[in-house]
Amino acid sequence: MTKPSAQTEPARAEVDALPGATLLEFGTSWCGHCIAAQPLIAEALKSHPGLRHIKVEDGSGRPLGRSYRVKLWPTLIFLRDGQEQERLVRPSDANLLGQALRKIDPTNPL
């Protein structure tokens, strides 16, 4: 039902070098807001099947989340060629999520 978090957190330099569209999702498996957002995120991603989605288990002392100044979960960072284009914190609006995805993945107009 939900995509598991990456086994190892990628380094910021690796993320910055990613080509194309990437959704970075920061959160935890036990966070109520993260759990509640999963159906919305999964539904939105159906329209973007080729989009890279990296789910990162975040927490105190985790360098990737700190480098993006993540404060609340879930935080979604929408990247195009490693550059942040949009950010949604605790997403609850399908339209805003769809707009952010289209911004980084314009080849899919849905």
C-alpha positions as CSV (number, residue, x, y, z in Angstrom):
1,M,0.0,0.0,0.0
2,T,2.8,2.5,0.8
3,K,6.2,2.6,-0.7
4,P,8.9,1.8,1.9
5,S,11.6,4.3,2.8
6,A,15.0,4.0,1.2
7,Q,17.2,1.5,3.0
8,T,20.1,4.1,3.1
9,E,19.7,7.8,2.9
10,P,21.2,9.2,-0.3
11,A,23.8,11.9,0.1
12,R,22.8,15.5,-0.8
13,A,25.4,15.5,-3.6
14,E,23.7,12.4,-5.1
15,V,20.3,14.0,-5.0
16,D,21.6,17.3,-6.5
17,A,23.0,15.3,-9.4
18,L,19.8,13.4,-10.3
19,P,18.6,14.1,-13.8
20,G,15.0,14.8,-14.6
21,A,12.0,14.8,-12.2
22,T,12.3,13.5,-8.7
23,L,9.9,13.6,-5.7
24,L,11.7,13.5,-2.4
25,E,9.3,12.5,0.5
26,F,10.5,13.0,4.0
27,G,8.6,11.5,6.9
28,T,8.5,8.4,9.2
29,S,6.6,5.2,9.2
30,W,4.8,6.1,12.5
31,C,3.9,9.7,11.8
32,G,0.1,10.1,11.6
33,H,0.3,13.0,9.1
34,C,2.6,10.8,6.9
35,I,0.2,7.9,7.0
36,A,-2.8,10.1,6.2
37,A,-1.0,11.6,3.2
38,Q,-0.1,8.2,1.6
39,P,-3.3,7.6,-0.4
40,L,-3.2,11.2,-1.8
41,I,0.5,10.8,-2.8
42,A,-0.1,7.4,-4.3
43,E,-3.1,8.6,-6.3
44,A,-1.2,11.6,-7.7
45,L,1.8,9.5,-8.6
46,K,-0.4,7.2,-10.8
47,S,-0.5,10.0,-13.4
48,H,3.3,10.2,-13.4
49,P,4.5,6.6,-13.7
50,G,8.1,7.4,-14.8
51,L,8.7,9.9,-12.0
52,R,11.5,9.0,-9.5
53,H,10.1,8.9,-6.0
54,I,12.5,8.7,-3.1
55,K,11.0,8.2,0.3
56,V,13.4,9.1,3.1
57,E,12.9,8.1,6.8
58,D,13.7,11.4,8.5
59,G,14.6,12.3,12.1
60,S,17.0,14.1,14.3
61,G,20.5,14.1,13.0
62,R,19.6,12.9,9.5
63,P,21.7,15.0,7.2
64,L,19.6,14.9,4.1
65,G,16.5,16.2,5.8
66,R,18.5,18.9,7.7
67,S,20.1,20.0,4.4
68,Y,16.6,20.7,3.1
69,R,15.6,22.3,6.4
70,V,12.7,19.8,6.9
71,K,10.8,20.7,10.0
72,L,7.4,18.9,9.7
73,W,6.4,15.6,8.2
74,P,5.6,14.7,5.6
75,T,7.5,17.2,3.5
76,L,7.5,16.7,-0.2
77,I,10.4,18.3,-2.2
78,F,9.8,18.4,-6.0
79,L,13.1,18.4,-7.9
80,R,13.9,19.0,-11.5
81,D,17.5,18.1,-12.4
82,G,18.4,18.2,-8.7
83,Q,17.0,21.7,-8.1
84,E,14.0,22.3,-5.8
85,Q,11.1,23.6,-7.8
86,E,8.3,23.3,-5.2
87,R,7.7,22.1,-1.7
88,L,4.6,20.9,0.1
89,V,4.4,20.3,3.8
90,R,1.6,18.0,5.1
91,P,-0.2,17.9,1.8
92,S,-3.9,17.6,1.9
93,D,-5.0,19.2,-1.5
94,A,-4.9,16.9,-4.5
95,N,-4.9,19.9,-6.9
96,L,-1.8,21.4,-5.3
97,L,0.0,18.1,-5.4
98,G,-1.0,17.6,-9.0
99,Q,0.3,21.1,-9.9
100,A,3.6,20.5,-8.2
101,L,4.0,17.2,-10.0
102,R,3.2,18.8,-13.4
103,K,5.8,21.5,-12.7
104,I,8.6,18.9,-12.5
105,D,7.1,16.4,-15.0
106,P,5.6,18.5,-17.7
107,T,5.6,15.6,-20.2
108,N,2.6,14.3,-18.4
109,P,-0.3,16.8,-18.6
110,L,-2.8,14.9,-16.4
